[in-house]
Amino acid sequence: MAAIGATGSRTGFAARAAFYLVAGVIAVVGLVALADRLLLGLKVTALSSTITWGLWIALYILFVGLSAGSFLLSTMVYVFNVRELERVGRLALLTAILALGGAMVFVWIDLGHPERVLSVVTSWQGRSVMAIEFVFYAAYIVLMVVELWFLMRLDLAAAGCREGVRARIARVLSLGFRYPVTTEGYAAAAAAAMRVAKVAGIIGIPLAIGVHGGTGAIFAVVVARPYWNSGLFPIMFLVSALASGAALMTFLYATLGRRDDGFLPTLRRLASLMILFIALDALLVLADFVAGAYHPGTEASATLGELAFGRFSLIFWGGEVGLALALPVLLVALRGRSAFWLGTAGLSMLLGIVAVRYDLVVPAYVRPVLPGLDQAYRDSRMVYEYIPAASEWLIGVGVVAFLALLLALALEILPLGQDIGRIGATRRSS
């Protein structure tokens, strides 16, 4: 038995080392590409005067959705008392914070002049949807950080009573809060944390809806793009957020969760929620296509045609329908008792949601705003084709790798619950 345990420890250490090495290299490559973009501007991208939003904006709305979906999932624990999901409550809050940070990075690097980002504060316009969104983002991230800290403070204070580097970090993060010396003091501190989490969750529900529904509204108010100009768009964003958040938690818990008696029921509940939200999202997409079919000849209908049968058909059928819809449903239905296949279903949905977000952004640009403009005026900056440049992919993957590194470090340091382990750790029941 000792030999088995030692081998497991060595295997876990090797897996963590490999993860940090690979993710670190990818993050550094992305950082170099980011420096190149900041020095040379947007000319390193495939964006143009006609196609002004591309891969980075697709990733921006993806990560905003992951954040909102993960946070709303945490409210099922701390607001609606779904105890079966309590194991992933803190992890959901942490990923919501990291995902929102990633979203802010993507929208920042997409700006023509990233140094002007503070103009949204110094020249705030109350009628601008983007300006209103900034207020929601600021309030939302502060609320999540406060909620997560209150949930962890007892564990941080307990860890700070030990010796070593992690104990010193825990003492710093506990912000002077001391571990209670009496049972009554502990009970009072634990009850206070749950009250704060419930109040924060109640306040955060409309904030999370505003964050991602508002992101959808940024698109919906663009009258010049009929494909976006629909009141259905914010609702589609919200439902997709819930589906992607459930998929992220399914994948992470399948990877990091401790294999005890409660592991598979929790994982199956997460997977069931993912399938429910996928079905709702598919229903909204179907409604959009059905409505478009009854308005032939319109710009919105033509864009939907490009999506299903034109130049975006491979991304639509392979990514949006295949990876984000069909494969997760089949895996959960046929392999619903296997942690590996449930985690694979979550990963498939996460990969597919990238295609979903890409299909929300780019197809709106492939037809000229004025019919015939593409023939009347020809210029290298007036193109209606878009394939992301290498720098866009490198920065995008680099940011994802950096976020994965932050998550891994948080798993090493933060008390996210005994049911959540480190990346590469052996997760056997004791």
C-alpha positions, -999 to 999 in steps of 0.1 A, spaced: 0 0 0 29 24 8 44 17 -26 11 25 -43 7 58 -24 43 68 -32 37 61 -69 5 81 -68 24 110 -52 51 109 -78 25 107 -106 6 136 -92 38 157 -89 48 148 -125 13 158 -138 14 191 -120 49 198 -132 39 190 -168 9 212 -165 28 242 -152 55 238 -179 31 235 -208 7 262 -196 37 285 -187 52 282 -222 19 289 -239 13 319 -216 48 333 -224 42 329 -261 9 347 -257 26 375 -237 51 380 -265 23 382 -291 5 407 -268 36 429 -266 38 428 -304 1 438 -307 6 467 -283 36 479 -302 23 475 -337 -14 481 -331 -43 462 -347 -25 458 -381 -12 425 -367 -48 412 -368 -71 402 -396 -96 429 -386 -104 456 -411 -126 487 -416 -155 465 -424 -149 437 -399 -141 454 -366 -150 426 -341 -134 392 -344 -120 364 -323 -112 385 -293 -147 398 -290 -160 363 -294 -137 352 -265 -148 383 -245 -185 373 -246 -175 336 -240 -157 345 -207 -183 369 -196 -208 341 -200 -186 316 -182 -184 341 -153 -221 348 -151 -230 311 -155 -205 300 -128 -217 327 -104 -254 319 -110 -246 282 -103 -230 292 -70 -263 310 -60 -280 276 -62 -259 267 -32 -258 299 -11 -292 314 -20 -314 284 -29 -298 259 -6 -291 232 -31 -268 213 -8 -260 186 -34 -239 213 -52 -222 227 -21 -190 209 -31 -185 233 -61 -198 265 -45 -164 281 -38 -149 268 -70 -177 283 -90 -171 317 -74 -134 315 -80 -138 306 -117 -164 334 -120 -139 359 -108 -111 346 -131 -134 344 -161 -145 380 -157 -108 390 -155 -101 372 -187 -131 388 -204 -118 422 -195 -84 414 -209 -99 404 -243 -120 435 -246 -91 456 -236 -67 442 -262 -94 447 -289 -94 484 -284 -76 504 -310 -60 525 -283 -58 503 -251 -43 532 -232 -77 550 -234 -96 523 -215 -100 547 -185 -120 570 -208 -151 550 -198 -146 565 -163 -133 599 -171 -159 605 -198 -187 584 -186 -219 585 -207 -250 574 -189 -269 565 -221 -241 542 -234 -248 505 -229 -210 499 -227 -206 526 -200 -235 511 -180 -219 477 -184 -187 490 -168 -206 499 -137 -221 464 -136 -187 448 -141 -171 468 -112 -199 461 -87 -201 425 -98 -164 416 -93 -162 434 -59 -193 415 -47 -178 381 -58 -145 388 -41 -162 398 -9 -184 368 -9 -156 343 -16 -134 359 11 -161 355 37 -167 319 27 -129 312 31 -119 333 60 -123 306 87 -102 282 67 -77 309 59 -74 318 96 -70 281 105 -43 276 79 -26 308 91 -20 291 125 4 267 110 40 271 97 54 275 63 49 295 31 13 286 26 5 296 62 21 330 57 1 335 25 -31 325 44 -23 350 72 -20 378 46 -52 367 29 -72 365 61 -68 403 65 -62 400 103 -92 378 110 -83 354 138 -95 319 142 -122 317 170 -110 301 202 -144 289 212 -170 267 197 -196 295 200 -172 319 182 -167 295 154 -204 289 150 -211 326 149 -183 332 123 -196 304 101 -232 317 104 -221 352 95 -202 338 64 -234 321 52 -255 352 57 -230 373 37 -230 347 10 -268 346 8 -271 384 7 -243 387 -18 -259 360 -40 -293 377 -39 -277 410 -49 -255 392 -74 -283 375 -93 -295 407 -110 -259 419 -113 -249 387 -132 -280 390 -154 -271 426 -161 -235 417 -168 -242 391 -195 -276 402 -206 -261 437 -209 -233 422 -230 -261 408 -253 -277 443 -253 -245 458 -266 -251 437 -298 -289 440 -298 -289 478 -300 -267 479 -332 -294 488 -357 -270 485 -386 -266 448 -381 -300 431 -384 -285 397 -373 -279 413 -339 -307 437 -337 -332 416 -318 -346 416 -283 -339 378 -282 -302 384 -282 -298 392 -245 -319 362 -235 -298 339 -258 -267 353 -241 -280 345 -206 -291 309 -214 -257 303 -231 -240 316 -200 -259 291 -178 -250 263 -202 -213 272 -204 -210 278 -166 -226 243 -159 -202 228 -185 -172 244 -169 -181 232 -135 -188 197 -148 -154 195 -164 -135 210 -135 -153 188 -109 -148 157 -129 -111 166 -130 -106 179 -95 -133 163 -73 -125 138 -47 -138 103 -56 -160 95 -26 -196 85 -22 -209 120 -30 -187 126 -60 -208 109 -88 -242 123 -76 -228 158 -76 -212 154 -110 -244 139 -125 -264 168 -111 -240 193 -127 -242 174 -160 -280 173 -158 -281 211 -154 -257 215 -183 -280 194 -206 -311 214 -194 -295 247 -203 -281 233 -236 -317 223 -245 -330 258 -237 -303 274 -257 -310 251 -287 -347 260 -285 -338 297 -287 -315 292 -317 -342 271 -334 -367 299 -328 -343 324 -344 -339 302 -375 -377 296 -378 -384 333 -376 -357 340 -402 -373 314 -425 -405 335 -426 -386 366 -437 -367 356 -468 -347 383 -485 -339 402 -453 -304 408 -441 -310 387 -410 -323 358 -429 -294 360 -454 -269 359 -425 -286 329 -410 -283 312 -444 -246 319 -444 -244 304 -410 -262 271 -418 -254 266 -455 -227 290 -464 -191 298 -454 -198 292 -417 -216 259 -421 -186 238 -409 -183 259 -377 -220 258 -372 -227 221 -377 -193 208 -364 -189 232 -334 -222 247 -325 -244 216 -332 -218 188 -329 -196 198 -300 -219 221 -280 -252 202 -285 -251 166 -299 -220 152 -283 -226 163 -247 -262 151 -249 -252 117 -262 -223 113 -237 -246 122 -207 -274 99 -220 -252 69 -228 -223 73 -204 -239 91 -175 -224 69 -148 -188 75 -159 -169 105 -144 -145 104 -174 -173 107 -200 -192 133 -180 -161 154 -178 -156 149 -215 -192 161 -221 -184 192 -202 -152 198 -222 -170 192 -255 -195 218 -245 -167 243 -236 -150 238 -270 -183 240 -288 -193 272 -270 -163 289 -287 -179 282 -320 -212 295 -307 -196 328 -297 -177 330 -330 -210 325 -348 -226 352 -328 -200 378 -338 -184 373 -372 -213 363 -395 -229 397 -390 -200 413 -409 -199 391 -440 -225 411 -459 -221 448 -467 -243 472 -447 -254 488 -481 -262 462 -508 -236 464 -536 -210 484 -515 -185 455 -518 -187 459 -556 -188 497 -558 -158 503 -535 -128 480 -535 -99 484 -511 -77 461 -490 -93 475 -459 -129 470 -472 -131 432 -471 -159 409 -461 -138 378 -453 -123 371 -419 -100 344 -407 -82 352 -374 -46 360 -377 -19 340 -359 -14 368 -334 -51 367 -325 -49 329 -319 -17 332 -299 -30 359 -276 -63 341 -272 -47 308 -262 -21 326 -241 -47 343 -220 -65 310 -215 -33 294 -204 -26 323 -180 -60 319 -165 -54 282 -161 -22 289 -143 -40 313 -119 -66 287 -113 -39 261 -105 -21 284 -81 -54 292 -64 -61 255 -60 -27 251 -44 -32 280 -19 -69 287 -13 -92 266 8 -118 257 -18 -132 228 2 -119 193 10 -137 179 -20 -116 200 -45 -80 190 -51 -50 204 -69 -44 198 -106 -26 165 -110 -33 154 -74 -45 119 -65 -82 122 -56 -90 90 -38 -113 87 -8 -96 84 25 
